[in-house]
Amino acid sequence: MLSLLSLGSGSSGNSAVVYSNKTTILVDAGLSAMQLKKRITEGGLDPQNLDAILITHEHSDHTKGLEVLSKSISVPVYCNSLTQEVLLEANGSVNSWQLFENGQKFEIGDLEVCGFSVMHDAVDPVGFIFKKNDKKIGFISDVGHVNQLLIDSVKDVDCLFIEANYDETLLQADNKRPWSLKQRVASRHGHLSNKQTAETIGSLADLSNLKSVILSHLSNDCNTPEVARAEVILALSNRGISHVEVNCANRNELTGPFIIERESPQDVNSNSDHLAQAEFPLFS
């Protein structure tokens, strides 16, 4: 089994869980530790069974629960060396740091993981690829520009978690944000617009086995799930593609799980106690 569960995604906090029967990985810890544990439990998982925490970059909406969570759960934190340098001072309770090099594959339990560089205004931000058997999840959080490295990294994924932060028209019309912030959001090191994300998904769907997309990090003021989904579905439709399911990650509650690969009978028998007993709708 390979699944993804979004715990919450937006400027107020970002976190998700990627898991199999044997392995549970928290990706980013941008909610409070209390909310992280609460939502993991609501998702039918046990926070005490976390095998790892992966950090995409150091911004607080991806790390603010890390310090307190590490005081109550002994779990290794994976990040690259530049991100660790920034996080060390504020996260003294992390006893086990595991550093990876961007582009280098490593294993956590029965999952293969690879972090790859993305463009964002952080010291060394990354996206992740999670692989089990022949199934892959691409996980792209904050990114301002889609380059060839990003396309090459996720070109053969079955499921893509990717930000669609803002609608260009709504961003320019927003009167809450100063011009400088709008410029930063729309820059090559800011965030992806619905249009950029839609074009990326459309090109990937032409190349790969892509079946499911989860749009994340939607702006509360400059986007809506309806607008974001419509832009992506239109881009897919223009290419004659109708088999890709498009969902949006909720800002304040669970979304999913998205089941990429269902468990085999031997998986059920070999590790039935790793996951709590819960029933979920299937999104694969």
Beta strands, then each sheet from edge to edge (+ up, - down):
strand 1: 2-8
strand 2: 15-19
strand 3: 24-27
strand 4: 52-54
strand 5: 77-79
strand 6: 97-99
strand 7: 105-108
strand 8: 111-117
strand 9: 126-132
strand 10: 135-140
strand 11: 159-163
strand 12: 212-216
strand 13: 245-248
strand 14: 255-261
sheet 1: 6+ 5+ 4+ 3+ 2- 1+ 14-
sheet 2: 7+ 8- 9+ 10- 11- 12- 13-
end
